[in-house]
Amino acid sequence: MEAYVVDWLSLVGRWIHLVTGVAWIGASFYFVWLDNHLEPPKRQADVDRGVGGEVWSVHGGGFYHAQKYKVSPPSLPETLHWFKWEAYSTWLSGMFLMVLIYWYSAELYLIDTAIADIGKPTAILVGVGTVLGGWLVYDLLCKSPLGRSERALGAALLIFVSLAAYILCHLFSGRGAFIHFGAMLGTIMVANVAMVIIPGQKELVAATRQGRAADPSHGLNGKQRSVHNTYFTLPVLFVMISNHYAVTYGHAYNWLILVALSLAGALVRVYFVARHRGRASPLPLVAAVLLLLAVAAALVPASSNGPVHTTGPVDFARVRSVIAQRCAGCHAAQPTQPGFAAPPKGILLDSVDAIGAQAAQIHQQTVVGRAMPIGNITRMTEAERTLLDEWFRSGANTN
């Protein structure tokens, strides 16, 4: 019953996280687009009122005319819309999932004793420290002299996130490391909203209502953090789907793959942000594509190249015994492994026919990606992985 309840909480939590994430990212992308498409106001009256830019658009059968003030308008309207709860709800639902899946069930999804033999309390403390400490380091970098140069700050941030990826991948399972890396970036994004962007907006609103000159630095700081958030978005989205692709997080150099794919995502966003302003150099997009191709080439499984060299046919009885001991506890109609109410992805490995039908997936997950057994909780040995490799490459017989 416990596993069943956790499954339903996970389902509802993921649904909420997806919905709120779509709302946050959609609003964020729109305002970045809007900011980069502003044109000088055509009417002198608008210039006199402090309008710095405007854009006309058409959508859903209607025309829209958006204007942005250089600092703030002479007076505020009765209704002023804020954009913050999309970010807060996304973070809260994401942290709910983190606690439910990766901390509550740390022995399954976070800890891999083959990587680091750490206890559950230690793993959780490291996870909390990563999520919160990432923001503190990022914020200090932004406020340091490096923050005056976007290139210098960008280089420092790349070094910082690369170091974080390396440490996480040498402490946690690949899956747990990737998700904590994404949670760190996501926390930075929402903290930018809560600690910089919204307070700055509140100060601008207060100054306008009180009839005093508003400090333009709040707008500049908010824009810097907003731009950073848009660059972090695609790396975070990659992490959100990465647990479906063991070929990335299960690799021996998973930390480098994580950095490379995150950088590729950021470069794609750099290109499109620049493209919003008009003609843009294709170099960031080309670099992103080359990174993706390089990673794909590096991940081609070596074990799939060339014929297998064995002394004879692989004994399927031995293969079935390994699968029964190491895999079928989860992948059975009625899983016996604690924490599972149903077989993951509906994959069954508790019969000869099922094993034969899933031979390619067994090889991919246990040998190539090395993601299964999850957290190696059933202690599959290297000799057993070699046996499964030889069985698959010799034809995956089930006789």
C-alpha positions in Angstrom: 0.0 0.0 0.0 2.9 2.4 0.8 4.4 2.0 -2.7 0.9 2.5 -4.2 0.4 5.8 -2.3 3.8 7.0 -3.3 3.1 6.2 -6.9 -0.1 8.4 -6.8 1.7 11.2 -5.0 4.4 11.1 -7.7 1.8 11.1 -10.5 0.0 14.2 -9.1 3.2 15.9 -8.2 4.6 15.4 -11.7 1.4 16.7 -13.3 1.4 19.8 -11.2 5.1 20.4 -11.8 4.6 20.0 -15.6 1.6 22.4 -15.7 3.3 25.1 -13.5 6.6 24.7 -15.3 4.9 25.3 -18.7 3.2 28.4 -17.3 6.5 29.8 -15.9 8.6 29.0 -18.9 6.0 30.2 -21.3 5.7 33.6 -19.5 9.5 33.8 -19.2 10.1 33.1 -22.9 7.4 35.6 -23.9 8.8 38.4 -21.9 12.3 37.8 -23.2 10.9 37.8 -26.7 8.9 41.0 -25.9 11.9 42.8 -24.5 14.0 42.0 -27.6 11.4 43.1 -30.1 10.7 46.6 -28.6 11.0 49.5 -31.1 11.3 53.2 -30.2 7.8 54.7 -29.6 6.3 56.4 -32.6 4.4 59.1 -30.7 6.2 61.9 -28.9 3.6 61.8 -26.2 4.7 58.3 -25.3 8.3 59.4 -25.2 7.3 62.3 -22.9 5.6 59.8 -20.6 8.8 57.8 -20.2 8.0 54.9 -22.7 11.2 53.4 -23.8 9.9 50.9 -26.3 6.8 49.4 -27.8 5.7 46.4 -29.9 2.5 45.6 -31.9 1.4 42.0 -32.2 -1.6 40.0 -33.3 -2.8 36.7 -31.7 -6.0 34.9 -31.4 -7.9 37.2 -33.6 -6.9 40.4 -31.8 -4.3 43.2 -31.9 -2.1 43.9 -28.9 0.0 47.0 -28.2 2.6 46.5 -25.4 4.8 49.4 -24.1 7.7 49.3 -21.8 8.8 52.3 -19.7 12.4 53.2 -19.3 12.0 53.1 -15.5 8.4 53.5 -14.4 5.2 55.3 -15.5 4.2 58.7 -14.0 1.3 56.9 -12.2 0.3 53.3 -11.7 -3.0 51.7 -12.9 -5.5 50.3 -10.5 -4.7 46.7 -11.7 -1.0 45.6 -12.0 -0.3 42.0 -13.0 2.6 40.3 -11.4 4.4 37.1 -12.6 5.8 35.2 -9.7 3.5 32.4 -8.6 4.3 30.4 -11.8 7.9 30.2 -10.6 7.1 29.6 -7.0 4.6 26.8 -7.8 7.1 25.1 -10.2 9.8 25.1 -7.5 7.5 23.9 -4.7 6.1 21.0 -6.8 9.7 20.1 -7.9 10.9 20.0 -4.4 7.9 17.9 -3.4 9.0 15.4 -6.0 12.6 15.6 -4.9 11.7 14.8 -1.3 9.2 12.1 -2.3 11.4 10.3 -4.8 15.0 11.1 -4.3 15.2 11.7 -0.5 12.4 9.5 0.9 13.6 6.6 -1.4 17.3 7.6 -1.4 18.5 4.0 -1.2 16.8 3.4 -4.6 17.2 6.5 -6.6 20.0 8.5 -5.0 22.6 6.2 -3.5 24.8 3.9 -5.5 27.3 2.2 -3.3 29.5 1.3 -6.3 30.1 5.1 -6.7 30.1 6.2 -3.0 29.2 4.1 0.0 27.3 6.9 1.9 24.3 6.6 4.2 20.9 7.9 3.6 21.1 10.9 6.1 24.4 11.9 4.5 23.1 11.7 1.0 20.0 13.8 1.9 22.2 16.5 3.6 24.4 16.7 0.6 21.3 17.0 -1.6 19.9 19.9 0.5 23.3 21.6 0.6 23.5 21.3 -3.2 20.1 22.9 -3.8 20.6 25.8 -1.4 24.4 26.2 -1.7 24.2 26.5 -5.4 22.2 29.7 -5.1 24.5 31.2 -2.5 27.6 30.7 -4.7 25.8 32.0 -7.8 24.5 35.1 -6.1 28.0 35.9 -4.7 29.5 35.5 -8.2 26.8 37.9 -9.6 27.5 40.5 -6.9 31.3 40.2 -7.3 33.4 42.3 -9.7 32.9 39.4 -12.2 29.2 40.4 -12.4 30.2 43.6 -14.2 31.3 41.6 -17.3 28.8 39.1 -18.7 31.6 37.1 -20.4 33.7 36.9 -17.2 30.6 36.0 -15.2 29.6 33.4 -17.8 33.0 31.8 -17.7 32.9 31.7 -13.9 29.5 30.1 -13.9 30.5 27.5 -16.4 33.4 26.5 -14.1 31.1 26.5 -11.1 28.4 24.3 -12.6 31.1 21.9 -14.1 32.6 21.5 -10.7 29.2 20.8 -9.2 28.4 18.2 -11.9 31.7 16.5 -11.3 31.2 16.3 -7.5 27.5 15.2 -7.7 28.3 12.4 -10.2 31.1 11.1 -7.9 28.8 11.0 -4.9 25.3 10.0 -6.2 23.9 7.6 -8.7 24.0 9.1 -12.2 20.2 9.6 -12.1 20.3 11.2 -8.7 23.3 13.4 -9.7 21.6 14.7 -12.8 18.3 15.6 -11.0 20.2 17.4 -8.2 22.1 19.4 -10.8 18.8 20.4 -12.3 17.3 21.2 -8.9 20.3 23.4 -8.2 19.8 25.4 -11.4 16.0 25.5 -10.8 16.5 26.9 -7.3 18.9 29.5 -8.7 16.1 30.5 -11.2 13.4 30.8 -8.6 15.6 32.5 -6.1 16.4 35.1 -8.8 12.7 35.7 -9.0 12.1 35.8 -5.2 15.3 37.5 -4.1 16.1 39.9 -6.9 13.4 40.4 -9.6 10.3 40.7 -7.4 12.0 42.8 -4.6 13.3 45.2 -7.3 9.8 45.4 -8.9 8.3 46.1 -5.5 10.7 49.0 -4.9 9.9 50.5 -8.3 6.2 50.3 -7.5 6.7 51.9 -4.1 8.8 54.7 -5.5 6.2 55.4 -8.2 3.3 55.5 -5.6 5.3 57.7 -3.3 6.2 60.1 -6.1 9.9 59.8 -5.7 12.5 59.0 -8.4 12.9 55.2 -8.9 16.3 53.6 -8.8 17.0 52.2 -12.3 19.5 49.7 -11.0 16.6 47.5 -9.8 15.4 47.1 -13.4 19.0 46.4 -14.6 19.6 43.8 -12.0 16.3 42.2 -12.6 16.9 42.0 -16.3 20.4 40.4 -15.8 18.9 37.7 -13.6 16.0 37.2 -16.0 18.4 36.7 -18.9 20.3 34.1 -16.8 17.1 32.3 -16.1 16.3 32.0 -19.8 19.7 30.5 -20.4 19.3 28.0 -17.6 15.9 26.9 -18.9 16.9 24.3 -21.5 19.5 22.7 -19.3 16.9 22.2 -16.6 14.4 20.8 -19.1 17.0 18.3 -20.3 17.6 17.2 -16.7 13.8 16.7 -16.3 13.7 14.1 -19.1 17.2 12.7 -18.6 16.1 9.9 -16.2 14.6 8.2 -19.3 18.0 8.0 -21.0 20.4 5.9 -19.1 22.9 6.2 -21.9 23.7 9.7 -20.6 23.6 9.4 -16.8 24.9 5.8 -16.7 28.1 6.6 -18.6 31.5 6.6 -16.8 31.9 10.3 -17.8 28.3 11.2 -17.0 29.4 14.5 -15.4 31.1 15.7 -18.6 28.0 14.6 -20.7 25.8 16.6 -18.3 28.0 19.7 -18.7 28.2 19.3 -22.5 24.4 18.8 -23.0 23.6 21.7 -20.6 26.0 23.9 -22.5 24.4 22.9 -25.8 21.0 23.9 -24.4 22.2 27.2 -23.1 23.9 28.0 -26.5 20.6 27.2 -28.3 18.9 29.7 -26.1 21.7 32.3 -26.6 21.1 32.0 -30.4 17.3 32.4 -30.1 17.6 35.4 -27.7 19.9 37.1 -30.2 17.7 36.1 -33.1 14.8 38.0 -31.4 16.7 41.2 -32.0 17.1 40.5 -35.7 20.0 38.9 -37.6 22.1 36.8 -35.3 25.4 35.0 -35.6 24.7 31.3 -36.1 27.9 30.3 -34.2 26.1 29.5 -30.9 23.7 27.3 -32.7 26.4 25.6 -34.7 28.4 25.1 -31.5 25.4 23.5 -29.8 24.8 21.1 -32.7 28.5 20.1 -32.8 28.4 19.5 -29.0 25.3 17.2 -29.4 27.0 15.3 -32.2 30.2 14.9 -30.3 28.3 13.5 -27.3 26.3 11.2 -29.5 29.5 9.9 -31.1 31.2 9.5 -27.8 28.3 7.4 -26.4 28.2 4.8 -29.2 28.4 1.6 -27.2 31.8 -0.1 -27.8 30.4 -3.5 -26.9 28.1 -3.4 -29.9 31.0 -3.3 -32.4 32.4 -6.5 -33.8 31.6 -10.1 -33.1 31.5 -11.6 -29.7 34.3 -14.1 -28.8 33.0 -16.9 -26.6 34.0 -20.5 -26.2 30.5 -21.6 -27.1 26.8 -20.8 -26.8 25.9 -18.8 -23.7 23.9 -20.9 -21.3 20.5 -19.2 -21.1 19.8 -20.9 -17.7 22.7 -18.8 -16.2 21.3 -15.7 -17.9 17.8 -16.4 -16.5 19.2 -16.9 -13.1 21.0 -13.6 -13.1 17.8 -11.8 -14.3 15.7 -13.6 -11.7 18.1 -12.5 -8.9 19.0 -9.0 -10.0 16.0 -7.8 -12.1 12.8 -9.7 -11.6 12.3 -8.3 -8.1 11.1 -5.1 -9.7 10.1 -6.3 -13.2 7.4 -8.8 -12.2 3.7 -8.7 -12.2 3.8 -8.4 -8.4 7.2 -6.8 -7.6 8.9 -8.1 -4.4 11.3 -5.2 -4.2 10.2 -2.6 -1.5 9.2 0.7 -3.0 7.6 -0.7 -6.2 3.8 -1.2 -6.6 4.1 -2.1 -10.3 6.9 -3.0 -12.7 8.8 0.1 -13.9 7.5 1.1 -17.4 5.3 -2.0 -17.3 8.4 -4.2 -18.3 8.1 -7.8 -17.1 11.2 -10.1 -16.9 9.7 -13.0 -15.0 9.2 -15.4 -17.9 11.3 -16.8 -20.8 9.2 -15.1 -23.4 9.4 -11.7 -21.6 13.2 -11.9 -21.3 13.5 -12.7 -25.0 11.2 -9.8 -26.0 13.2 -7.4 -23.8 16.7 -8.6 -24.7 17.7 -5.3 -26.3 16.5 -3.3 -23.4 18.2 -5.6 -20.9 21.5 -5.1 -22.7 21.0 -1.3 -23.0 20.1 -0.8 -19.4 22.5 -3.2 -17.7 25.5 -3.3 -19.9 25.6 -0.1 -22.1 23.9 2.4 -19.8 24.6 0.5 -16.6 21.6 2.2 -15.1 20.0 -1.1 -13.9 19.5 -2.5 -11.4 18.6 1.0 -10.2 21.2 2.1 -7.7 22.6 -1.4 -8.2 20.4 -2.2 -5.2 20.5 -6.0 -6.0 24.4 -5.9 -6.4 24.8 -7.1 -10.0 28.4 -8.0 -10.5 30.7 -7.1 -13.4 30.9 -10.8 -14.2 27.1 -10.9 -14.5 27.0 -7.8 -16.7 29.7 -9.5 -18.9 27.5 -12.6 -19.1 24.5 -10.5 -20.2 26.6 -8.8 -22.8 27.9 -12.0 -24.3 24.4 -13.5 -24.3 22.9 -10.5 -26.2 25.8 -10.2 -28.7 25.7 -14.0 -29.5 22.0 -13.8 -30.5 20.1 -13.6 -27.2 18.9 -17.2 -27.4 16.3 -18.4 -24.9 16.8 -22.1 -25.3 
